[in-house]
Amino acid sequence: MKLPMGPAIAMGLLFAARLHGADLRLGMIGTDTSHATEFTRTLNDATAKDHVEGARIVVAYKGGSPDVEESRSRVDRFASELRDKYAVRFVDHIPEMCGTVDGFLLESVDGRTHLAQLKELLGCGKPVFIDKPLASSWSDASEIARLAAAAGVPWFSASSLRFSDIDSLKRLPVKGAIVWAPGPIEPHQPLDLSWYGIHGAEMLFTLMGRGCVQVTRSTSKDADVVTCIWADGRIGTVRVDRPHSKYGAVVFRSDQTVDALPSVTVDYPKLVRQIVQFMTTGTPPVPNAETLEIFAFLDAAQRSKENGGLPISLHQGKP
C-alpha cells in the first residue's frame, strides 16, 4: 500500500528535482478565470516571449460556480483551451492529482469555493498557491490558514498587482499612500471588496506593510473609499471605482516629497516566477500573516459599510 508523503519529504524532493533541472509538475484547480489560461501559457509554451521556466501545468480540475456569471460563462471554454492547446489532462476529483504533481495552483475565481477545495488538497502534503482572493470571508481566510498550518502545508496568496511596477515606489520609507483600482462587485461574495477590490488592498499593503488597526469606509453606487489608520499613525487609502478604472498609486515620504505612479502595469509573468520559486522552496513571498491582515482589513471595511461608515477595528491575533 502506498502511504501519503509527508510535507517535509515532499518539499525535499521538490528542491532536489529543481537542482537537477527537472520541471515541476503542477496541478490546477479551477478553469473559470483567465489566469488559468494565461498562467498555463506562460509555463507550458516554451516559445512564448514571456515564458517562465521551471514548471508545467500537467493536470487540472475544472470546478466552476453555476451561480456566478463570470464562472459559468467561461469555465468550459478555458478548460477546452487547456486540454486542446496545452495537453493538460483533466480529472473528475481533486485528490486524483495528489500522486502526479509537485504542487497546486488553486485558481477558482469564486473565493467561496477555496476553503472546501483546499481541504481536499491538504492530504497531498504539497505547496499551494491560492489565487486572489484567498477567500470570500474573514472566517474562511482564517480557517484556511489554520488548517494549512496544522497540516504543515505551505501556501501563499497574492494579486499580480503586488509584483507590478508598484514595487518601484517602495525604494524609500512610505509615510502614507493612496491607491486606486477597479471596483466591480459580484453579489454572491460576503465581502464585496474581495471580488475586485482585493487588487487595491494588495497594492496598499505592498506599500504600507502590516499594522492597519482601524478602517473607515465611504461608499456610493459608483465608488468606495476605504481609509485605514496604522498603529504607528500612518494613513493609507484605497479608492475603487465602478465599473472599471486604471490602477495607480501615490506615496508620501517623511521628507515631505511625493511620488506617483498614475498607471500601474499588470505583469502576470512576475507573479508566475514567484509561484515557481515558492513551489521549489516552500517559502511564501508574501507572509501569510500579511495576507490574513488584508482580509481583516476587507472584513472591517464591510462592517464599516454596514454600519453607515463608522470606524471599525480589525480582528486581532492569529486565527
RAMORA-V245518 format. One record per residue. N is the residue number from 1. RES is the residue in one small letter. PSI is psi as a letter, one per 20 degrees, with the letter a starting at -180 (none if undefined). Layout:
<<N | RES | PSI> <N | RES | PSI>>
This chain:
<<1 | m | p> <2 | k | p> <3 | l | q> <4 | p | q> <5 | m | p> <6 | g | q> <7 | p | g> <8 | a | g> <9 | i | g> <10 | a | g> <11 | m | h> <12 | g | g> <13 | l | h> <14 | l | g> <15 | f | g> <16 | a | g> <17 | a | g> <18 | r | h> <19 | l | h> <20 | h | j> <21 | g | j> <22 | a | p> <23 | d | p> <24 | l | q> <25 | r | p> <26 | l | q> <27 | g | q> <28 | m | p> <29 | i | o> <30 | g | o> <31 | t | k> <32 | d | k> <33 | t | q> <34 | s | i> <35 | h | h> <36 | a | g> <37 | t | h> <38 | e | g> <39 | f | h> <40 | t | g> <41 | r | g> <42 | t | h> <43 | l | g> <44 | n | h> <45 | d | n> <46 | a | i> <47 | t | i> <48 | a | q> <49 | k | h> <50 | d | k> <51 | h | p> <52 | v | p> <53 | e | r> <54 | g | i> <55 | a | q> <56 | r | q> <57 | i | p> <58 | v | h> <59 | v | q> <60 | a | q> <61 | y | p> <62 | k | g> <63 | g | b> <64 | g | q> <65 | s | o> <66 | p | h> <67 | d | j> <68 | v | o> <69 | e | g> <70 | e | h> <71 | s | g> <72 | r | h> <73 | s | i> <74 | r | i> <75 | v | g> <76 | d | h> <77 | r | g> <78 | f | h> <79 | a | g> <80 | s | h> <81 | e | g> <82 | l | g> <83 | r | g> <84 | d | h> <85 | k | h> <86 | y | j> <87 | a | k> <88 | v | p> <89 | r | q> <90 | f | q> <91 | v | q> <92 | d | i> <93 | h | p> <94 | i | g> <95 | p | i> <96 | e | i> <97 | m | h> <98 | c | g> <99 | g | i> <100 | t | i> <101 | v | r> <102 | d | i> <103 | g | r> <104 | f | q> <105 | l | o> <106 | l | o> <107 | e | i> <108 | s | p> <109 | v | h> <110 | d | o> <111 | g | h> <112 | r | h> <113 | t | i> <114 | h | g> <115 | l | g> <116 | a | h> <117 | q | h> <118 | l | h> <119 | k | h> <120 | e | i> <121 | l | h> <122 | l | h> <123 | g | i> <124 | c | h> <125 | g | k> <126 | k | q> <127 | p | q> <128 | v | p> <129 | f | p> <130 | i | o> <131 | d | q> <132 | k | q> <133 | p | q> <134 | l | g> <135 | a | a> <136 | s | j> <137 | s | q> <138 | w | g> <139 | s | g> <140 | d | g> <141 | a | g> <142 | s | h> <143 | e | h> <144 | i | g> <145 | a | g> <146 | r | g> <147 | l | g> <148 | a | g> <149 | a | g> <150 | a | h> <151 | a | i> <152 | g | k> <153 | v | o> <154 | p | q> <155 | w | q> <156 | f | r> <157 | s | q> <158 | a | q> <159 | s | q> <160 | s | h> <161 | l | h> <162 | r | h> <163 | f | k> <164 | s | a> <165 | d | i> <166 | i | h> <167 | d | h> <168 | s | h> <169 | l | i> <170 | k | j> <171 | r | h> <172 | l | q> <173 | p | q> <174 | v | p> <175 | k | h> <176 | g | r> <177 | a | q> <178 | i | p> <179 | v | q> <180 | w | q> <181 | a | r> <182 | p | q> <183 | g | k> <184 | p | q> <185 | i | p> <186 | e | p> <187 | p | i> <188 | h | i> <189 | q | p> <190 | p | h> <191 | l | o> <192 | d | h> <193 | l | i> <194 | s | i> <195 | w | g> <196 | y | h> <197 | g | i> <198 | i | h> <199 | h | g> <200 | g | g> <201 | a | g> <202 | e | g> <203 | m | g> <204 | l | g> <205 | f | h> <206 | t | h> <207 | l | h> <208 | m | h> <209 | g | a> <210 | r | r> <211 | g | j> <212 | c | p> <213 | v | h> <214 | q | p> <215 | v | q> <216 | t | p> <217 | r | p> <218 | s | p> <219 | t | q> <220 | s | a> <221 | k | h> <222 | d | i> <223 | a | r> <224 | d | q> <225 | v | p> <226 | v | p> <227 | t | p> <228 | c | p> <229 | i | p> <230 | w | q> <231 | a | h> <232 | d | j> <233 | g | i> <234 | r | q> <235 | i | p> <236 | g | q> <237 | t | p> <238 | v | p> <239 | r | p> <240 | v | p> <241 | d | q> <242 | r | q> <243 | p | h> <244 | h | r> <245 | s | r> <246 | k | r> <247 | y | q> <248 | g | r> <249 | a | q> <250 | v | p> <251 | v | q> <252 | f | p> <253 | r | r> <254 | s | h> <255 | d | j> <256 | q | j> <257 | t | r> <258 | v | p> <259 | d | p> <260 | a | q> <261 | l | n> <262 | p | h> <263 | s | o> <264 | v | p> <265 | t | p> <266 | v | p> <267 | d | n> <268 | y | g> <269 | p | h> <270 | k | g> <271 | l | g> <272 | v | h> <273 | r | h> <274 | q | h> <275 | i | g> <276 | v | g> <277 | q | g> <278 | f | g> <279 | m | h> <280 | t | g> <281 | t | h> <282 | g | j> <283 | t | o> <284 | p | p> <285 | p | i> <286 | v | p> <287 | p | p> <288 | n | h> <289 | a | h> <290 | e | g> <291 | t | g> <292 | l | h> <293 | e | h> <294 | i | h> <295 | f | h> <296 | a | h> <297 | f | g> <298 | l | h> <299 | d | g> <300 | a | h> <301 | a | h> <302 | q | g> <303 | r | h> <304 | s | g> <305 | k | g> <306 | e | i> <307 | n | k> <308 | g | k> <309 | g | j> <310 | l | q> <311 | p | p> <312 | i | p> <313 | s | q> <314 | l | q> <315 | h | p> <316 | q | q> <317 | g | r> <318 | k | q> <319 | p | none>>
